[in-house]
């Protein structure tokens, strides 16, 4: 399985929205998410549509509009985010595979990866992001 740029940006965007939603009850604009997360805005707009359709975020229009999480951070898994923009997860296609043992191996790998990604929540990524930022801030302060 290879995570595409679209999948990577979707994860980054969701972390950005989660960080903002923790600090404020106001929505965050896609322009701000794009700037904070270094994501091209036109690409982020396409991703945001898919995240909204998947029920992960809610959008509001208007001058103070933007995006907020529709669920709690701990209720959103990496699988939810990736599948919202990529579709079903598959390590490798098993259709047409002539070797049953190899086919079973791919099925096991798919289940294991799915289980792992399902166990990682947006809340986990949020705290990792906060810890990483604090660590970088401390390093900058020491230098």
N, C-alpha and C positions, 0 to 999 in steps of 0.2 A: 504494500500500500504506500502510495506517495501522496503526501498532503500537498495540494496545489496552492498556488499563491492566493487564490480565492478563499480557500479554507484557512490559511494562515491569517489573512486579513480579517476574516470573520471572527476568529478567536481574538485578535488584537482589538477589534472594534467592540466586542462584547466586554472585554476587560476594561476598555476606556469608558464605556457606558456604566459599567458596574462601579468603577472608581468615582465617577461623577455622581451617580445616584446615592452613593453612600454619604457624600458630602452635602448634597442638595436634593430637595424634592422637585426642583424645576427640571424640565427636560433639557437635554444637551443637543445642540445642533450637529448635523452631520459634518458641517464645515469645521467645527471645533474638534470633533472626533478625528476627522481626517488630519487636521493639523497636529493634534496631540500624538497621534499614533503613526504619523508619516505614511498615510494611505492616500493614494490618488482619489480625489473626491468623486469623479464619475464612476470609478470602480466601486467605491464605498456605497454609492447610491443604489447600484444594482444589488449589492450584498444586503443592504438594509431592507430592500423589498422582500428578499427571501427570508430574512430573519423575522420580519413582521408576519409574513404568511405562515411561518412555522409556529407563531404564537410565542416567540421569545422576547420580542420588544413591541412597544406600542408607540405609534407616532401621533403627534399633534401638530396641526398647521398653525400658521400665523407668526407674528413677529417674535413671540416668546415660545414658539413651538420647538419641537425636536423629538428626541427619543428617550424613553425610559424602559427599564426592564419590566416585563409583564409578570415575571415570576421571581421569587426569591433566588438569590445567587446560589444557594445550596441545592435548589431544585433543578438547576440547569447543568447538564453534563456536557463534556466535550463531544460525545456522540450526538447530542441534540444540536449543537452548533454546527458540527461538520456535516451532518446529514441534511441540515436545513439548506446548505449551499452546494453540497456535493452529491446528494442523493445517498442511496444505500452504500454502506462500507463493504469493500471486498479487497482482500489482499491480492488475490489473483483469480482470474476466471477458472472455474473447474469444468465448465461445459465443454464437452468434446474430449475431455482428458481420458486417454485410453488406459491409464494405469490407476487402478482403484486405490492403491496405497497412497499415491501422490495426491489424488483427489481428497482422500480422508485427511491427509496432512494439511492441505489448504483449508479444509473445513475447520479443523482444530485451530489453525492459526487465526482464521476469521473470528471464531468464538472467543479466543483468548484476547485478541486485540480489542474486540467489541467490549468485552468485560472490563478490561483495563481502562479504556476510554470512558466507559459508562461510570466508572468509579471516581473519575476526576471531575470535580465540579467547578463551576465558575467561581465559587467562593474560594476554592483552593488556589485557583489562578490569581484571584484578586489579592489574597494574602501573600502569594509569591511575588506579585508585582510590587506591593507595598514594601516588602522586605528588601527586594532588590533596589528599589529607589532609596530607601533609608541607608542601605549599605553604600551605594554610590555617593550619597550626600555626605556620609561620614568620611569616605575616602577623600572627597574634594576638600572637606574641612581640615583634615590632617595635613594635606599637602600644602 
